């Protein structure tokens, strides 16, 4: 059985078996650095204070090119049975956040507000079948499955198709590709192009994006001899949305942190949490439901320090019996945010995952 899969256009990493479980990611990073572990693979939770789902696997294989599923068996019928919070409550939460961010009595400048939907299946949904459908629909994404048993969620699996690279290390080279700022795609090519340009020209979206890029650059600067990044963000298109993205590259100083240490240095970024990070995290954990591993990170690291970590967005937690999953989506709230537009954004993002599994997301107009 494969307990871990991370596959994208360039490579696939699969791991199975467990030599050692690591709830503490810093202990896992130390085990790599000390030579006590050859590889580490798994997931970090959204809240860094929670237990990680990291293991030293018995077997880990890396192959060039994406993972190729053997077949695409028919999916069971899936349907959304609950939204948490309900659409009206999510709008109210966003409105309250905008009022807070507009005032002068808070250090907060941005908070990511998320919601989830509970989906039930008529028959058990198989993990690799779900991953195969995600990869077929989103071939440019980082598709992942992670067994969450090491974090105390017996038999549950985190699965998703993330468009966002948190960090990758190859030798002394390090790269990140943060995404922040979103607009829905339009089936009409002219309208879609206009939508993309509105996103690129939006002062609100560019400001939200800058929070993320500046934070990551500040965190990486002390461990890099130099960072290179474009002056303006690029438009990054997925099947459902446009994003603003900024590729960041650097050369690591010696002694260089390994890929897991770099992931821990950056996680959670303002793209999934907010600005300032600590204050946003406290707000989210007080006023939202437990996000679990949504907004966390999925990846691997070897004894040489190389590895890759994706941001665990466009993701869901599949129950051990395969009969239900909870999918999450969020959006960055700043002083200029509109509650209905933010609700619409989460609906589109939920469609990235659930649409690949032939499950319709309720319209966000209730």
Order of alpha helices (4+ residues) and beta strands (2+ residues): beta-beta-beta-alpha-beta-beta-beta-beta-alpha-beta-alpha-beta-beta-beta-beta-alpha-alpha-beta-beta-beta-alpha-beta-alpha-beta-beta-beta-beta-alpha
